[in-house]
Amino acid sequence: MEHQSVLSYDTSKHGMANPGYVPAAEAMFAPPVAESHGPSAPPASMFDNVPGYEGTVAGGGGFLPPPIPAFPVPQPQPGPEQPHWNIPSISEDTAREAFVLFASSKCCYSTAPAKDGVITNMEAFNTYRYRLETFTESRSTEWNHEPYKSQPVDAFAQPPPGPWDIPATTPSFFMDGQQIIKVPYTSSVKSCHVCLGMGRKPCKDCAGAGNKVCWVCNGSGYRHGDDRCHHCSGRGRENCSHCHGQGSKQCGTCHGKQQLLVYINLTVKWTNNSDDYVVEQSSGLQVDNLSQVSGKELFRDSQYLAYPVMGFPDAAVANAAQRLVSEHQGKFSRTSRILQQRQTIELIPVTKVTYSWKGKSHIYFVYGNEFKVNADNYPATCCCTVM
């Protein structure tokens, strides 16, 4: 294929002294040469038809479903029984200390209610959080390219391994991770689709001319009367600073190499998919607050496939476990490989504290192992103004 030069403007006479005054209205502007844009995306013909990777495209071909296991899948086993479901209670001193710390952290709160209020009642609430984590591995492929610099070319030397046959280094269970692997026997050399194999592209700033109208004299070559323009030495034009007068710039895709190494990338992604269920409690504290705290772990079971927790005294937790285990195993096995599941049950302590201050009754909540406090109607606040 013949290639035409990207320099489409005759610059052989630039540099001659301007023979006379040229009115500004007739100043020589860079010719309206359209830039030779290559395609923004690689054409489909650029990619080989690789057995086992027919659906791979530039930008990703979607997640690849895992193959059917060659050996029987281990069946989930019931987890160990947990006979102790005791709820911890906090003391009055702990409740007051948490309340004082809460009030002290607020710039507009007086600590008087927290310090001087009289606690009249403390009521504990059983609040359970069930969590199911499913650790999965998913794989996807996409065509990629880089400048060709004499890298090995191995396409069609032999059939490439399947996307699920390529070994990858799995991180610790329940830790997200990603690994990108170049698929063996898919690398080939193609002409750069952006610069059409020329290695350079016309300069956008001068439209390929290599020079522009002098901004000082507006192309006339003179400043005032017979005073020659010193900026362009009377030429009326100046070299383009972006391409250094060449009219073209190195192609940013092939880096001037004219050719690309084209190959398939395999992206292996490990994801910890987690869902929580929190038992509604009648204390009056919003459930959303509990996402900020931890609780006492009462139950933990980790295996390849989880078995719904059994024997738990709260039926809502057992029902949630049954539902989430079924949903996770059905949902994630279609697009990824399940490597491990883990289910936990936490007891999140919630204490509703009633106290009296200045003859009126108020409440606040102390919750979580962190003893966080929620007091929406704190009785001693002021309005602060930022000057």
GUFIVO-409890 format. One record per residue (C-alpha): residue number from 1; x, z, y negated. Coordinates in steps of 0.001 Angstrom, whole numbers, plus 500000, padded with zeros to 6 digits. Example, Ala and Ser with C-alpha at 12.3 -4.5 7.8 and 13.67 -1.06 7.14 Angstrom:
REM GUFIVO-409890
<node pafi="1" u="512300" w="507800" v="504500"/>
<node pafi="2" u="513670" w="507140" v="501060"/>
This chain:
REM GUFIVO-409890
<node pafi="1" u="500000" w="500000" v="500000"/>
<node pafi="2" u="501365" w="499026" v="496610"/>
<node pafi="3" u="501564" w="501682" v="493947"/>
<node pafi="4" u="501237" w="501083" v="490235"/>
<node pafi="5" u="503323" w="502964" v="487754"/>
<node pafi="6" u="501635" w="505937" v="486136"/>
<node pafi="7" u="503283" w="505004" v="482815"/>
<node pafi="8" u="500663" w="502741" v="481322"/>
<node pafi="9" u="501866" w="502566" v="477717"/>
<node pafi="10" u="504803" w="500620" v="476352"/>
<node pafi="11" u="507215" w="503065" v="474718"/>
<node pafi="12" u="510161" w="500663" v="474349"/>
<node pafi="13" u="509834" w="500468" v="470546"/>
<node pafi="14" u="509440" w="504152" v="469878"/>
<node pafi="15" u="512439" w="505399" v="467927"/>
<node pafi="16" u="512660" w="502477" v="465501"/>
<node pafi="17" u="512456" w="503322" v="461837"/>
<node pafi="18" u="509032" w="502851" v="460370"/>
<node pafi="19" u="509288" w="499554" v="458419"/>
<node pafi="20" u="506773" w="500601" v="455846"/>
<node pafi="21" u="503979" w="502868" v="454861"/>
<node pafi="22" u="501012" w="502862" v="457241"/>
<node pafi="23" u="497799" w="504418" v="455863"/>
<node pafi="24" u="496719" w="507560" v="457633"/>
<node pafi="25" u="493415" w="505972" v="458628"/>
<node pafi="26" u="495347" w="503425" v="460713"/>
<node pafi="27" u="497649" w="505969" v="462346"/>
<node pafi="28" u="498706" w="505130" v="465875"/>
<node pafi="29" u="496903" w="507423" v="468270"/>
<node pafi="30" u="497667" w="507686" v="471945"/>
<node pafi="31" u="495756" w="504941" v="473789"/>
<node pafi="32" u="492652" w="506072" v="475624"/>
<node pafi="33" u="494197" w="505680" v="479060"/>
<node pafi="34" u="492059" w="507432" v="481624"/>
<node pafi="35" u="493949" w="509841" v="483842"/>
<node pafi="36" u="494222" w="508722" v="487466"/>
<node pafi="37" u="492591" w="511653" v="489129"/>
<node pafi="38" u="492922" w="511927" v="492864"/>
<node pafi="39" u="490028" w="513363" v="494835"/>
<node pafi="40" u="489422" w="517047" v="494174"/>
<node pafi="41" u="489057" w="517753" v="497898"/>
<node pafi="42" u="490940" w="516144" v="500785"/>
<node pafi="43" u="489000" w="513252" v="502335"/>
<node pafi="44" u="487670" w="513768" v="505851"/>
<node pafi="45" u="489889" w="510932" v="507095"/>
<node pafi="46" u="492912" w="513047" v="506222"/>
<node pafi="47" u="492267" w="515373" v="509164"/>
<node pafi="48" u="492889" w="514524" v="512793"/>
<node pafi="49" u="490291" w="515010" v="515492"/>
<node pafi="50" u="491781" w="517955" v="517376"/>
<node pafi="51" u="490213" w="518857" v="520739"/>
<node pafi="52" u="488564" w="522272" v="520556"/>
<node pafi="53" u="488522" w="522248" v="516749"/>
<node pafi="54" u="486077" w="519420" v="516033"/>
<node pafi="55" u="483985" w="521480" v="513603"/>
<node pafi="56" u="486933" w="522549" v="511453"/>
<node pafi="57" u="486786" w="521393" v="507823"/>
<node pafi="58" u="488701" w="522110" v="504632"/>
<node pafi="59" u="487475" w="525375" v="503175"/>
<node pafi="60" u="486510" w="526888" v="506526"/>
<node pafi="61" u="484420" w="525907" v="509499"/>
<node pafi="62" u="482418" w="529099" v="509941"/>
<node pafi="63" u="482845" w="531864" v="512453"/>
<node pafi="64" u="483468" w="530846" v="516035"/>
<node pafi="65" u="481429" w="532659" v="518696"/>
<node pafi="66" u="483584" w="534415" v="521289"/>
<node pafi="67" u="483701" w="532971" v="524809"/>
<node pafi="68" u="481742" w="534545" v="527636"/>
<node pafi="69" u="483890" w="537338" v="529189"/>
<node pafi="70" u="485629" w="536285" v="532401"/>
<node pafi="71" u="485140" w="539760" v="533851"/>
<node pafi="72" u="482048" w="541988" v="533910"/>
<node pafi="73" u="481555" w="543896" v="530678"/>
<node pafi="74" u="481894" w="547687" v="531131"/>
<node pafi="75" u="478534" w="549358" v="530860"/>
<node pafi="76" u="478119" w="552100" v="528245"/>
<node pafi="77" u="478241" w="555627" v="529583"/>
<node pafi="78" u="476329" w="558668" v="528260"/>
<node pafi="79" u="478446" w="560744" v="525905"/>
<node pafi="80" u="479308" w="564377" v="526486"/>
<node pafi="81" u="476588" w="566914" v="525870"/>
<node pafi="82" u="476913" w="568997" v="522739"/>
<node pafi="83" u="475025" w="572257" v="523248"/>
<node pafi="84" u="475895" w="573876" v="519907"/>
<node pafi="85" u="473775" w="572654" v="517021"/>
<node pafi="86" u="474233" w="575652" v="514731"/>
<node pafi="87" u="473709" w="575249" v="511010"/>
<node pafi="88" u="476224" w="577028" v="508793"/>
<node pafi="89" u="474941" w="579135" v="505910"/>
<node pafi="90" u="476740" w="579962" v="502679"/>
<node pafi="91" u="476972" w="583341" v="501047"/>
<node pafi="92" u="475534" w="584285" v="497674"/>
<node pafi="93" u="479068" w="584554" v="496258"/>
<node pafi="94" u="479882" w="581018" v="497413"/>
<node pafi="95" u="476679" w="579672" v="495862"/>
<node pafi="96" u="477415" w="581393" v="492538"/>
<node pafi="97" u="481069" w="580245" v="492449"/>
<node pafi="98" u="480004" w="576649" v="493060"/>
<node pafi="99" u="477393" w="576928" v="490286"/>
<node pafi="100" u="479908" w="578330" v="487771"/>
<node pafi="101" u="482407" w="575590" v="488619"/>
<node pafi="102" u="479687" w="572978" v="488164"/>
<node pafi="103" u="478659" w="574332" v="484722"/>
<node pafi="104" u="482294" w="574614" v="483609"/>
<node pafi="105" u="482874" w="570937" v="484396"/>
<node pafi="106" u="480155" w="569863" v="481941"/>
<node pafi="107" u="481245" w="569771" v="478303"/>
<node pafi="108" u="477712" w="570395" v="477029"/>
<node pafi="109" u="476708" w="573128" v="479490"/>
<node pafi="110" u="476871" w="576814" v="478766"/>
<node pafi="111" u="478095" w="578834" v="481754"/>
<node pafi="112" u="475756" w="581737" v="480899"/>
<node pafi="113" u="472986" w="580771" v="483385"/>
<node pafi="114" u="475530" w="580283" v="486174"/>
<node pafi="115" u="477299" w="583584" v="485498"/>
<node pafi="116" u="474399" w="585812" v="484427"/>
<node pafi="117" u="471461" w="584329" v="486328"/>
<node pafi="118" u="470051" w="586487" v="489123"/>
<node pafi="119" u="469747" w="584758" v="492506"/>
<node pafi="120" u="466323" w="585570" v="493924"/>
<node pafi="121" u="466217" w="583323" v="497006"/>
<node pafi="122" u="468470" w="581091" v="499153"/>
<node pafi="123" u="466999" w="578685" v="501689"/>
<node pafi="124" u="469076" w="576545" v="504091"/>
<node pafi="125" u="467935" w="573119" v="505328"/>
<node pafi="126" u="468996" w="571240" v="508464"/>
<node pafi="127" u="470140" w="567812" v="507288"/>
<node pafi="128" u="471728" w="565509" v="509844"/>
<node pafi="129" u="473603" w="562278" v="509287"/>
<node pafi="130" u="473996" w="559889" v="512198"/>
<node pafi="131" u="476650" w="557170" v="511814"/>
<node pafi="132" u="477331" w="554204" v="514080"/>
<node pafi="133" u="480518" w="552168" v="513630"/>
<node pafi="134" u="481076" w="548884" v="515432"/>
<node pafi="135" u="484622" w="547531" v="515251"/>
<node pafi="136" u="484592" w="543752" v="515624"/>
<node pafi="137" u="486997" w="540831" v="515710"/>
<node pafi="138" u="485854" w="537475" v="514310"/>
<node pafi="139" u="487701" w="534163" v="514164"/>
<node pafi="140" u="487308" w="531139" v="511911"/>
<node pafi="141" u="489343" w="527999" v="511320"/>
<node pafi="142" u="490028" w="525704" v="508389"/>
<node pafi="143" u="492313" w="522813" v="507580"/>
<node pafi="144" u="495174" w="523667" v="505255"/>
<node pafi="145" u="498061" w="521765" v="503723"/>
<node pafi="146" u="501384" w="522373" v="501993"/>
<node pafi="147" u="504170" w="520151" v="500589"/>
<node pafi="148" u="506072" w="518448" v="503374"/>
<node pafi="149" u="509673" w="519649" v="503394"/>
<node pafi="150" u="510796" w="518477" v="506850"/>
<node pafi="151" u="508810" w="521168" v="508679"/>
<node pafi="152" u="508221" w="520612" v="512415"/>
<node pafi="153" u="505446" w="518132" v="513212"/>
<node pafi="154" u="503792" w="518836" v="516559"/>
<node pafi="155" u="500306" w="517283" v="516461"/>
<node pafi="156" u="499279" w="515822" v="519826"/>
<node pafi="157" u="502538" w="516908" v="521467"/>
<node pafi="158" u="500211" w="518805" v="523791"/>
<node pafi="159" u="496663" w="520192" v="523582"/>
<node pafi="160" u="496445" w="523165" v="521194"/>
<node pafi="161" u="495318" w="526552" v="522532"/>
<node pafi="162" u="491682" w="527451" v="521920"/>
<node pafi="163" u="490879" w="529602" v="518881"/>
<node pafi="164" u="490151" w="532649" v="521079"/>
<node pafi="165" u="493258" w="532067" v="523248"/>
<node pafi="166" u="495756" w="532577" v="520431"/>
<node pafi="167" u="497215" w="536109" v="520519"/>
<node pafi="168" u="496830" w="538304" v="517434"/>
<node pafi="169" u="497993" w="541823" v="516578"/>
<node pafi="170" u="494962" w="544096" v="516500"/>
<node pafi="171" u="495145" w="546983" v="513981"/>
<node pafi="172" u="494091" w="550514" v="514842"/>
<node pafi="173" u="490448" w="550783" v="515829"/>
<node pafi="174" u="487953" w="551091" v="512949"/>
<node pafi="175" u="490513" w="549869" v="510389"/>
<node pafi="176" u="489776" w="546595" v="508570"/>
<node pafi="177" u="492447" w="543924" v="508767"/>
<node pafi="178" u="493156" w="540213" v="508652"/>
<node pafi="179" u="495766" w="537871" v="510104"/>
<node pafi="180" u="496212" w="534149" v="509367"/>
<node pafi="181" u="497899" w="532121" v="512113"/>
<node pafi="182" u="498957" w="528462" v="512049"/>
<node pafi="183" u="497449" w="526853" v="515150"/>
<node pafi="184" u="500200" w="525281" v="517294"/>
<node pafi="185" u="500148" w="521513" v="517922"/>
<node pafi="186" u="497932" w="520664" v="514932"/>
<node pafi="187" u="500587" w="519839" v="512280"/>
<node pafi="188" u="500859" w="516254" v="511019"/>
<node pafi="189" u="502177" w="514507" v="507890"/>
<node pafi="190" u="499802" w="512747" v="505476"/>
<node pafi="191" u="500152" w="511056" v="502106"/>
<node pafi="192" u="499179" w="513372" v="499238"/>
<node pafi="193" u="495525" w="512759" v="498361"/>
<node pafi="194" u="495846" w="514108" v="494811"/>
<node pafi="195" u="498638" w="511869" v="493462"/>
<node pafi="196" u="497982" w="509103" v="496030"/>
<node pafi="197" u="501458" w="509535" v="497439"/>
<node pafi="198" u="503280" w="508963" v="494147"/>
<node pafi="199" u="504558" w="512498" v="493616"/>
<node pafi="200" u="503580" w="512465" v="489939"/>
<node pafi="201" u="500389" w="512403" v="487859"/>
<node pafi="202" u="499754" w="511079" v="484339"/>
<node pafi="203" u="500172" w="513726" v="481673"/>
<node pafi="204" u="496803" w="514931" v="480394"/>
<node pafi="205" u="498071" w="515834" v="476928"/>
<node pafi="206" u="499419" w="512400" v="475989"/>
<node pafi="207" u="497252" w="510288" v="478334"/>
<node pafi="208" u="500396" w="509006" v="480028"/>
<node pafi="209" u="501979" w="507630" v="476825"/>
<node pafi="210" u="504835" w="510118" v="476702"/>
<node pafi="211" u="504365" w="510638" v="472975"/>
<node pafi="212" u="501778" w="511665" v="470405"/>
<node pafi="213" u="500989" w="511001" v="466762"/>
<node pafi="214" u="503208" w="513166" v="464575"/>
<node pafi="215" u="501130" w="516048" v="463320"/>
<node pafi="216" u="503183" w="516401" v="460132"/>
<node pafi="217" u="502821" w="512870" v="458722"/>
<node pafi="218" u="499747" w="511907" v="460729"/>
<node pafi="219" u="501522" w="508847" v="462074"/>
<node pafi="220" u="502599" w="507342" v="458747"/>
<node pafi="221" u="506290" w="508175" v="459044"/>
<node pafi="222" u="506326" w="509438" v="455447"/>
<node pafi="223" u="505417" w="512702" v="453761"/>
<node pafi="224" u="505029" w="511757" v="450079"/>
<node pafi="225" u="505633" w="508262" v="448812"/>
<node pafi="226" u="509044" w="507155" v="450103"/>
<node pafi="227" u="509915" w="510614" v="451475"/>
<node pafi="228" u="510511" w="509955" v="455170"/>
<node pafi="229" u="509050" w="512500" v="457594"/>
<node pafi="230" u="511874" w="514626" v="458970"/>
<node pafi="231" u="509793" w="515926" v="461876"/>
<node pafi="232" u="509550" w="512526" v="463599"/>
<node pafi="233" u="512468" w="510847" v="461805"/>
<node pafi="234" u="510072" w="508329" v="460342"/>
<node pafi="235" u="508799" w="507073" v="463693"/>
<node pafi="236" u="505258" w="508341" v="463162"/>
<node pafi="237" u="505205" w="509688" v="466707"/>
<node pafi="238" u="506845" w="512537" v="468578"/>
<node pafi="239" u="507626" w="513065" v="472229"/>
<node pafi="240" u="505013" w="514956" v="474220"/>
<node pafi="241" u="506264" w="518485" v="474796"/>
<node pafi="242" u="504228" w="518940" v="477970"/>
<node pafi="243" u="505811" w="516070" v="479930"/>
<node pafi="244" u="509048" w="515895" v="477880"/>
<node pafi="245" u="508334" w="512298" v="476948"/>
<node pafi="246" u="508027" w="511043" v="480514"/>
<node pafi="247" u="504287" w="510354" v="480424"/>
<node pafi="248" u="503766" w="511990" v="483794"/>
<node pafi="249" u="504188" w="515362" v="485415"/>
<node pafi="250" u="505057" w="516482" v="488909"/>
<node pafi="251" u="502059" w="516678" v="491223"/>
<node pafi="252" u="501077" w="520314" v="491657"/>
<node pafi="253" u="499765" w="519742" v="495184"/>
<node pafi="254" u="502729" w="518085" v="496913"/>
<node pafi="255" u="505303" w="519356" v="494370"/>
<node pafi="256" u="506651" w="515814" v="494016"/>
<node pafi="257" u="507248" w="515378" v="497755"/>
<node pafi="258" u="504567" w="512643" v="498013"/>
<node pafi="259" u="503568" w="513898" v="501470"/>
<node pafi="260" u="501717" w="516921" v="502833"/>
<node pafi="261" u="502005" w="518842" v="506063"/>
<node pafi="262" u="498412" w="519169" v="507276"/>
<node pafi="263" u="497483" w="521767" v="509911"/>
<node pafi="264" u="494750" w="524135" v="511068"/>
<node pafi="265" u="494800" w="527805" v="510086"/>
<node pafi="266" u="493121" w="530416" v="512250"/>
<node pafi="267" u="491844" w="533467" v="510374"/>
<node pafi="268" u="491385" w="536557" v="512528"/>
<node pafi="269" u="489382" w="539267" v="510800"/>
<node pafi="270" u="488786" w="542811" v="512009"/>
<node pafi="271" u="485842" w="544601" v="510429"/>
<node pafi="272" u="484468" w="548115" v="510793"/>
<node pafi="273" u="480710" w="547664" v="510467"/>
<node pafi="274" u="479075" w="550994" v="509677"/>
<node pafi="275" u="475457" w="552135" v="509315"/>
<node pafi="276" u="474165" w="555602" v="508482"/>
<node pafi="277" u="470877" w="557345" v="509027"/>
<node pafi="278" u="470142" w="560578" v="507173"/>
<node pafi="279" u="467221" w="562711" v="508261"/>
<node pafi="280" u="464808" w="563302" v="505426"/>
<node pafi="281" u="464701" w="566949" v="504423"/>
<node pafi="282" u="462070" w="568774" v="502410"/>
<node pafi="283" u="464370" w="570672" v="500078"/>
<node pafi="284" u="463719" w="568369" v="497121"/>
<node pafi="285" u="467312" w="567080" v="496935"/>
<node pafi="286" u="467531" w="563288" v="496849"/>
<node pafi="287" u="469086" w="561791" v="499988"/>
<node pafi="288" u="471366" w="559550" v="497876"/>
<node pafi="289" u="473322" w="562632" v="496792"/>
<node pafi="290" u="474429" w="563228" v="500381"/>
<node pafi="291" u="476450" w="559998" v="500515"/>
<node pafi="292" u="479029" w="561687" v="498269"/>
<node pafi="293" u="479804" w="564580" v="500618"/>
<node pafi="294" u="480946" w="565282" v="504161"/>
<node pafi="295" u="479426" w="567607" v="506714"/>
<node pafi="296" u="480318" w="569524" v="509835"/>
<node pafi="297" u="480874" w="567111" v="512721"/>
<node pafi="298" u="478706" w="568124" v="515648"/>
<node pafi="299" u="479085" w="565100" v="517901"/>
<node pafi="300" u="481590" w="562264" v="518405"/>
<node pafi="301" u="481605" w="559564" v="521050"/>
<node pafi="302" u="483832" w="556477" v="521090"/>
<node pafi="303" u="483862" w="553778" v="523769"/>
<node pafi="304" u="483746" w="550014" v="524212"/>
<node pafi="305" u="479945" w="550019" v="523977"/>
<node pafi="306" u="478184" w="553136" v="522778"/>
<node pafi="307" u="475351" w="554740" v="524684"/>
<node pafi="308" u="472601" w="556136" v="522431"/>
<node pafi="309" u="473013" w="559878" v="521931"/>
<node pafi="310" u="470804" w="561969" v="524171"/>
<node pafi="311" u="469617" w="565574" v="524122"/>
<node pafi="312" u="469717" w="565974" v="520359"/>
<node pafi="313" u="467143" w="568514" v="519118"/>
<node pafi="314" u="465978" w="566317" v="516220"/>
<node pafi="315" u="463974" w="563370" v="517584"/>
<node pafi="316" u="464554" w="561339" v="514410"/>
<node pafi="317" u="468309" w="561283" v="515086"/>
<node pafi="318" u="467824" w="560211" v="518720"/>
<node pafi="319" u="465448" w="557433" v="517660"/>
<node pafi="320" u="467840" w="556224" v="514958"/>
<node pafi="321" u="470692" w="556147" v="517476"/>
<node pafi="322" u="468623" w="554085" v="519904"/>
<node pafi="323" u="467655" w="551614" v="517181"/>
<node pafi="324" u="471103" w="551196" v="515584"/>
<node pafi="325" u="472974" w="550830" v="518882"/>
<node pafi="326" u="470569" w="548087" v="519945"/>
<node pafi="327" u="470781" w="546336" v="516562"/>
<node pafi="328" u="474592" w="546408" v="516387"/>
<node pafi="329" u="475161" w="545158" v="519910"/>
<node pafi="330" u="472664" w="542336" v="519439"/>
<node pafi="331" u="473796" w="541351" v="515948"/>
<node pafi="332" u="477582" w="541427" v="516176"/>
<node pafi="333" u="478030" w="540062" v="519691"/>
<node pafi="334" u="476666" w="536690" v="518545"/>
<node pafi="335" u="479384" w="535947" v="515975"/>
<node pafi="336" u="482251" w="538248" v="516925"/>
<node pafi="337" u="483852" w="540212" v="519706"/>
<node pafi="338" u="483002" w="543909" v="519838"/>
<node pafi="339" u="486177" w="545897" v="520478"/>
<node pafi="340" u="484933" w="549487" v="520122"/>
<node pafi="341" u="481957" w="551526" v="518983"/>
<node pafi="342" u="481891" w="555063" v="517654"/>
<node pafi="343" u="478943" w="557299" v="516858"/>
<node pafi="344" u="479056" w="560628" v="515077"/>
<node pafi="345" u="476547" w="563238" v="513992"/>
<node pafi="346" u="477270" w="565476" v="511025"/>
<node pafi="347" u="475334" w="568479" v="509885"/>
<node pafi="348" u="475319" w="568478" v="506103"/>
<node pafi="349" u="474570" w="571941" v="504767"/>
<node pafi="350" u="472028" w="571979" v="501956"/>
<node pafi="351" u="471134" w="575264" v="500324"/>
<node pafi="352" u="468308" w="575529" v="497826"/>
<node pafi="353" u="469055" w="578391" v="495439"/>
<node pafi="354" u="466370" w="579962" v="493251"/>
<node pafi="355" u="467578" w="582086" v="490335"/>
<node pafi="356" u="466125" w="583828" v="487304"/>
<node pafi="357" u="467553" w="583570" v="483795"/>
<node pafi="358" u="465909" w="584880" v="480597"/>
<node pafi="359" u="462713" w="585597" v="482458"/>
<node pafi="360" u="462284" w="582088" v="483857"/>
<node pafi="361" u="462834" w="580787" v="487379"/>
<node pafi="362" u="465109" w="577824" v="488050"/>
<node pafi="363" u="466647" w="576101" v="491088"/>
<node pafi="364" u="469829" w="574299" v="492026"/>
<node pafi="365" u="471259" w="572873" v="495232"/>
<node pafi="366" u="474617" w="573443" v="496904"/>
<node pafi="367" u="475396" w="570823" v="499534"/>
<node pafi="368" u="478166" w="569378" v="501688"/>
<node pafi="369" u="481485" w="570814" v="502812"/>
<node pafi="370" u="482651" w="570295" v="499229"/>
<node pafi="371" u="479954" w="572663" v="497851"/>
<node pafi="372" u="478736" w="570090" v="495350"/>
<node pafi="373" u="475969" w="571239" v="493018"/>
<node pafi="374" u="472881" w="569437" v="491774"/>
<node pafi="375" u="471005" w="571050" v="488886"/>
<node pafi="376" u="468842" w="568473" v="487149"/>
<node pafi="377" u="467065" w="570987" v="484926"/>
<node pafi="378" u="469931" w="573185" v="483820"/>
<node pafi="379" u="468471" w="575589" v="481221"/>
<node pafi="380" u="471386" w="575796" v="478740"/>
<node pafi="381" u="472577" w="572403" v="477510"/>
<node pafi="382" u="473322" w="571085" v="474059"/>
<node pafi="383" u="473485" w="567632" v="472510"/>
<node pafi="384" u="477038" w="566450" v="471893"/>
<node pafi="385" u="477812" w="563808" v="469296"/>
<node pafi="386" u="480998" w="561733" v="469496"/>
<node pafi="387" u="482357" w="561231" v="465982"/>
